[in-house]
Amino acid sequence: MIKQEVTKITDQELDSVKKLQEEQSVLINNVGNFEYQSKFFLDKKEEALQELKNIDTKIQNISEELKKKYGDVVINTQTGEIIKE
């Protein structure tokens, strides 16, 4: 069996390639982490938006109740004072 001669890159070139591969691996991992965190925050955002929608509905309901009871007035939400227009 004839032995073939093996040609290699220099140690410096190999180190450069390995370093770049390590940096690439770290960045790929970071992107994955960012995607996971992004999904988590998007889920939390959706929950908050739904809660805001619920609160808006409650505000609308209480506004309608107050309008039936007091008529078309302005209510100072700091003092509760009713101002007739």
N, C-alpha and C positions, 0 to 999 in steps of 0.2 A: 504494500500500500504506500502510495506516494503522499508525503506530508506537504500540505499546502502552506505557504507562508501567510501568516496573519498580519494584516495591517491595522494599526490602531491610530486613533486620534491622540493628540497630546493630552497629558494630564490636565493642563490648563484649560484646554477646550472641553474636556470631559467635565471638569468642575463647573465651567460656565453653563453647560447644558443641564447638569444636575441642579444647579442653583435656579435656573429658569423654570425647570420642571417643578421644583419645590414651591417657588413663588406662584406658579400657575395653580398648583394644588390648593394652596392657601386661599387664593382668590376664588376658585371654584367653590370651596367650602364656605367662604364668606357670602357668596351669592346665594347659596342654598339657605344659609341662616337668615339672610335678608328677606328671602321669599317667605320663609316660615313666619318671621316676625311680621311681615307685611300682611299675610293672611290673618294672623292673630289680631292685628290692629284694625283690619277691614271688618272682621267679625265684631269687634268691640264698637266700631263706628256704626255698624248696622244696628246693633243693640241700642246704642244711644239715640240714633235717629228714630227708631221705633218708640222708644220711651218719650222722646219729644213729641211725636205724633199723638201718643196717648195723652200727654199733658195738654197739648193744643185742643184735643177733643174735650177734655175736662173743663178747660177754660171756656170753651165755646158753650158747653152745657150750663155752667154756672152763670155765664153772662146772660144766657137766655132766661134762666130762672130769675135773675135779678131784674131783668128788663120787664118780665111779667109782673113782678112784685112792685117795682118802683117806677116803671115807665121808662121812657127814653131819656135817661139822665147820664151824667158823667159821675163816676165815683172815684174819689181820691183814694188810691190804694195804700197810701201811707197812713191816712187818718180815718178812712171809712166814711168821710163826709160826702154827702150826696149834693151834687151841684145840678140844679135844673137849668136847662138851656132855654 
